[in-house]
Amino acid sequence: MLNLDYGVFQIINHLAVSEQFLNPLMIFLAEKAQYLFFAAIIFYWFYPKAGNRKMIVEAILAACIALSINGEIGHLFYRSRPFVTHHVNWLIPHDKNASFPSDHATAAFVIATAIWIWIKRDGWIWLILAAGIALSRVWTGVHYPLDVTAGMIVGVSIAFAIHYLFIRFEKMTKFRDYIIGVYESVEGNILKKTNMLKKR
């Protein structure tokens, strides 16, 4: 399995030489595209559409759990980065920490899946971006294909599991709605005070 994984890694990572014109895009996806998911969380939270804030609560909770699981997996099954063990086309700086599974792939896929569960049309776009991030992490030499595949599996699985738990357990749903209600109450009071100050 690991030999096959390394073989696929070599094929993808060699594209950094044979298809150099794509390197700027891959570097952006590997280093910066994750911030688009942070922007998505803010956008959907403040976009006035029913269900968006419930979706974001699920996405954030799922992301926290998924990344915590990654941390435990990384301790139990430590794997060095490709650039530590092999000669690779290494395009971005990175710490020499655990490679398996990929936190970038996990975070991208858990949020993209949470969005897909609630808003299919938007979700497909975010899933494609998540796949681009996963590919770029191999392309730039900081992850093996198995690392990003495991990250994808963890992210997708946890997103669905959290959504199922909210459907299955009424107490979780009530707590989520309570948190959103408290926030919206505070938000409403701030907006009222702001409007009052503007009118003076």
Sine and cosine of phi, psi and omega as CSV:
sin_phi,cos_phi,sin_psi,cos_psi,sin_omega,cos_omega
0.00,0.00,-0.73,0.68,-0.02,-1.00
-0.92,0.39,-0.57,0.82,0.05,-1.00
-0.90,0.43,-0.67,0.74,0.05,-1.00
-0.90,0.44,-0.66,0.75,0.01,-1.00
-0.86,0.50,-0.71,0.71,0.00,-1.00
-0.92,0.39,-0.59,0.81,0.03,-1.00
-0.88,0.47,-0.71,0.71,0.04,-1.00
-0.92,0.40,-0.61,0.79,0.05,-1.00
-0.85,0.53,-0.72,0.69,-0.02,-1.00
-0.87,0.50,-0.66,0.75,0.00,-1.00
-0.88,0.47,-0.74,0.67,-0.03,-1.00
-0.94,0.35,-0.71,0.70,-0.05,-1.00
-0.91,0.42,-0.50,0.87,0.02,-1.00
-0.93,0.37,-0.35,0.94,0.05,-1.00
-0.89,0.47,-0.38,0.93,0.06,-1.00
-0.90,0.44,-0.34,0.94,0.05,-1.00
-0.99,-0.15,-0.73,0.68,-0.07,-1.00
-0.97,0.23,-0.44,0.90,-0.01,-1.00
-0.81,-0.58,0.83,0.55,-0.12,-0.99
-0.87,0.48,-0.43,0.90,-0.04,-1.00
-0.90,0.44,-0.33,0.94,0.02,-1.00
-1.00,0.00,-0.13,0.99,-0.07,-1.00
-0.85,0.52,-0.68,0.73,0.03,-1.00
-0.85,0.52,-0.63,0.77,0.04,-1.00
-0.91,0.42,-0.70,0.71,-0.03,-1.00
-0.92,0.40,-0.60,0.80,0.05,-1.00
-0.91,0.41,-0.66,0.75,0.06,-1.00
-0.88,0.48,-0.73,0.68,-0.01,-1.00
-0.89,0.47,-0.64,0.77,-0.06,-1.00
-0.95,0.31,-0.55,0.84,-0.11,-0.99
-0.96,-0.27,-0.60,0.80,-0.19,-0.98
-0.92,-0.40,-0.41,0.91,-0.13,-0.99
-0.89,0.46,-0.40,0.92,0.02,-1.00
-0.87,0.50,-0.48,0.88,0.00,-1.00
-0.93,0.36,-0.37,0.93,0.09,-1.00
-0.91,0.43,-0.54,0.84,0.04,-1.00
-0.95,0.31,-0.58,0.82,0.10,-1.00
-0.90,0.43,-0.66,0.75,0.04,-1.00
-0.89,0.45,-0.60,0.80,0.01,-1.00
-0.89,0.45,-0.66,0.75,0.02,-1.00
-0.86,0.50,-0.70,0.71,0.01,-1.00
-0.92,0.40,-0.70,0.72,-0.03,-1.00
-0.87,0.50,-0.79,0.61,-0.05,-1.00
-0.92,0.40,-0.52,0.86,0.02,-1.00
-0.90,0.43,-0.64,0.77,-0.06,-1.00
-0.99,-0.11,-0.15,0.99,0.04,-1.00
-0.97,0.26,0.86,-0.52,-0.12,-0.99
-0.96,0.27,0.98,0.22,0.05,-1.00
-0.69,-0.72,0.70,-0.71,-0.04,-1.00
-0.83,0.55,0.74,-0.67,0.07,-1.00
1.00,-0.08,-0.30,0.95,-0.06,-1.00
-0.88,0.48,-0.67,0.74,-0.04,-1.00
-0.95,0.30,-0.53,0.85,0.11,-0.99
-0.90,0.44,-0.66,0.75,0.03,-1.00
-0.87,0.49,-0.69,0.72,-0.05,-1.00
-0.93,0.36,-0.62,0.79,0.07,-1.00
-0.86,0.51,-0.71,0.70,0.04,-1.00
-0.88,0.47,-0.69,0.73,-0.04,-1.00
-0.89,0.46,-0.71,0.71,-0.02,-1.00
-0.92,0.39,-0.70,0.72,0.03,-1.00
-0.88,0.48,-0.71,0.70,0.01,-1.00
-0.89,0.46,-0.65,0.76,-0.01,-1.00
-0.90,0.43,-0.68,0.73,0.01,-1.00
-0.88,0.48,-0.70,0.71,-0.01,-1.00
-0.92,0.38,-0.70,0.71,-0.04,-1.00
-0.88,0.47,-0.69,0.72,-0.01,-1.00
-0.94,0.34,-0.52,0.85,0.10,-1.00
-0.91,0.41,-0.66,0.75,0.06,-1.00
-0.88,0.47,-0.66,0.75,0.05,-1.00
-0.84,0.55,-0.68,0.73,0.00,-1.00
-0.87,0.50,-0.67,0.74,0.02,-1.00
-0.92,0.39,-0.66,0.75,0.02,-1.00
-0.89,0.46,-0.66,0.75,-0.01,-1.00
-0.88,0.48,-0.56,0.83,0.04,-1.00
-0.96,0.28,-0.63,0.77,-0.07,-1.00
-0.97,0.24,-0.61,0.79,-0.05,-1.00
-0.81,-0.59,0.93,0.37,-0.07,-1.00
-0.92,0.39,0.72,-0.69,0.04,-1.00
-0.69,-0.73,0.76,-0.65,-0.01,-1.00
-0.95,0.30,0.42,-0.91,0.05,-1.00
-0.90,0.43,0.45,-0.89,0.01,-1.00
-0.83,0.56,-0.64,0.77,-0.05,-1.00
-0.95,0.31,-0.22,0.97,0.06,-1.00
-0.99,0.14,-0.64,0.77,-0.11,-0.99
-1.00,-0.06,-0.51,0.86,-0.11,-0.99
-0.78,-0.62,0.25,-0.97,0.17,-0.99
-0.99,0.11,0.88,-0.47,-0.08,-1.00
-0.73,-0.69,0.19,-0.98,0.16,-0.99
-1.00,0.08,0.99,-0.10,-0.14,-0.99
-0.99,-0.16,0.96,-0.29,-0.16,-0.99
-0.99,-0.15,-0.30,0.95,-0.04,-1.00
-0.74,-0.68,0.54,-0.84,0.05,-1.00
-0.94,0.34,0.56,-0.83,0.02,-1.00
-0.35,-0.94,0.56,-0.83,0.09,-1.00
-0.91,0.42,0.44,-0.90,0.01,-1.00
-1.00,0.01,0.85,0.52,-0.01,-1.00
-0.97,-0.25,-0.20,-0.98,-0.07,-1.00
-0.88,0.47,0.67,-0.74,-0.03,-1.00
-1.00,-0.09,-0.46,0.89,-0.12,-0.99
-0.92,-0.40,0.78,-0.63,-0.18,0.98
-1.00,0.05,0.09,-1.00,-0.06,-1.00
-0.98,0.19,0.87,-0.49,0.06,-1.00
-0.92,0.40,-0.60,0.80,0.00,-1.00
-0.88,0.47,-0.72,0.70,0.00,-1.00
-0.91,0.41,-0.66,0.75,0.00,-1.00
-0.88,0.48,-0.78,0.63,-0.03,-1.00
-0.88,0.48,-0.69,0.72,-0.02,-1.00
-0.90,0.43,-0.73,0.68,-0.06,-1.00
-0.96,0.29,-0.54,0.84,-0.01,-1.00
-0.93,0.37,-0.65,0.76,0.02,-1.00
-0.95,0.30,-0.69,0.73,0.02,-1.00
-0.87,0.49,-0.65,0.76,0.00,-1.00
-0.93,0.37,-0.65,0.76,0.04,-1.00
-0.87,0.50,-0.65,0.76,0.04,-1.00
-0.92,0.39,-0.67,0.75,-0.02,-1.00
-0.88,0.48,-0.63,0.78,0.00,-1.00
-0.86,0.51,-0.63,0.78,-0.06,-1.00
-1.00,-0.04,-0.64,0.77,-0.08,-1.00
-0.73,-0.68,1.00,-0.02,-0.11,-0.99
-0.82,0.57,-0.73,0.69,-0.08,-1.00
-0.87,0.50,-0.75,0.66,0.04,-1.00
-0.93,0.37,-0.60,0.80,-0.06,-1.00
-0.85,0.52,-0.63,0.77,0.01,-1.00
-0.87,0.49,-0.64,0.77,0.02,-1.00
-0.89,0.45,-0.70,0.71,-0.01,-1.00
-0.93,0.36,-0.55,0.83,0.06,-1.00
-0.92,0.39,-0.62,0.79,0.06,-1.00
-0.90,0.43,-0.67,0.74,0.05,-1.00
-0.89,0.45,-0.65,0.76,0.04,-1.00
-0.88,0.48,-0.66,0.75,0.04,-1.00
-0.90,0.44,-0.62,0.79,0.05,-1.00
-0.90,0.44,-0.64,0.77,0.05,-1.00
-0.90,0.44,-0.71,0.70,0.00,-1.00
-0.86,0.51,-0.72,0.69,0.03,-1.00
-0.88,0.48,-0.68,0.74,-0.06,-1.00
-0.90,0.43,-0.51,0.86,0.00,-1.00
-0.93,0.38,-0.50,0.86,0.09,-1.00
-0.98,0.17,-0.70,0.71,-0.01,-1.00
-0.81,0.58,-0.68,0.74,-0.07,-1.00
-1.00,0.09,-0.02,1.00,0.15,-0.99
1.00,0.02,0.25,0.97,-0.05,-1.00
-0.96,-0.26,-0.11,0.99,0.04,-1.00
-0.57,-0.82,0.45,-0.89,0.18,-0.98
-1.00,0.05,0.37,-0.93,0.06,-1.00
-0.83,0.56,-0.61,0.79,0.00,-1.00
-0.91,0.41,-0.52,0.85,0.03,-1.00
-0.89,0.46,-0.75,0.66,-0.06,-1.00
-0.97,0.26,-0.50,0.87,0.07,-1.00
-0.91,0.41,-0.70,0.72,0.05,-1.00
-0.89,0.45,-0.66,0.75,0.05,-1.00
-0.87,0.49,-0.67,0.74,0.04,-1.00
-0.88,0.47,-0.72,0.70,-0.03,-1.00
-0.88,0.47,-0.71,0.71,0.02,-1.00
-0.88,0.47,-0.74,0.68,-0.04,-1.00
-0.88,0.47,-0.76,0.66,-0.02,-1.00
-0.91,0.42,-0.70,0.71,-0.04,-1.00
-0.89,0.46,-0.71,0.71,-0.04,-1.00
-0.93,0.36,-0.61,0.79,0.03,-1.00
-0.87,0.49,-0.71,0.70,0.03,-1.00
-0.93,0.37,-0.62,0.78,-0.01,-1.00
-0.90,0.44,-0.70,0.72,-0.01,-1.00
-0.91,0.42,-0.67,0.74,0.02,-1.00
-0.88,0.48,-0.66,0.75,0.02,-1.00
-0.89,0.45,-0.66,0.75,-0.01,-1.00
-0.89,0.45,-0.62,0.79,0.04,-1.00
-0.92,0.39,-0.56,0.83,0.05,-1.00
-0.95,0.30,-0.63,0.78,-0.13,-0.99
-0.98,0.22,-0.62,0.78,-0.12,-0.99
-0.93,-0.38,0.91,-0.42,-0.06,-1.00
-0.89,0.45,-0.57,0.82,-0.02,-1.00
-0.89,0.45,-0.61,0.79,0.05,-1.00
-0.90,0.43,-0.67,0.74,0.02,-1.00
-0.89,0.46,-0.70,0.72,0.00,-1.00
-0.90,0.43,-0.63,0.78,0.01,-1.00
-0.92,0.40,-0.69,0.73,0.05,-1.00
-0.86,0.51,-0.74,0.68,-0.02,-1.00
-0.91,0.41,-0.55,0.83,0.04,-1.00
-0.91,0.42,-0.71,0.70,0.02,-1.00
-0.87,0.50,-0.71,0.70,0.01,-1.00
-0.90,0.44,-0.66,0.75,0.00,-1.00
-0.88,0.48,-0.68,0.73,0.02,-1.00
-0.88,0.47,-0.72,0.70,0.01,-1.00
-0.87,0.50,-0.73,0.68,-0.05,-1.00
-0.91,0.42,-0.53,0.85,0.07,-1.00
-0.91,0.42,-0.73,0.69,0.03,-1.00
-0.90,0.44,-0.70,0.72,0.00,-1.00
-0.87,0.50,-0.69,0.73,0.00,-1.00
-0.88,0.47,-0.67,0.74,0.01,-1.00
-0.90,0.44,-0.64,0.76,0.02,-1.00
-0.90,0.43,-0.68,0.74,0.01,-1.00
-0.90,0.43,-0.63,0.78,0.02,-1.00
-0.89,0.46,-0.70,0.71,0.00,-1.00
-0.91,0.42,-0.63,0.78,0.02,-1.00
-0.89,0.45,-0.69,0.73,0.03,-1.00
-0.90,0.43,-0.62,0.79,0.01,-1.00
-0.91,0.42,-0.64,0.77,0.01,-1.00
-0.92,0.39,-0.59,0.81,0.00,-1.00
-0.92,0.39,-0.53,0.85,-0.05,-1.00
-0.98,0.22,-0.30,0.95,-0.03,-1.00
-0.96,0.27,0.00,0.00,0.00,0.00
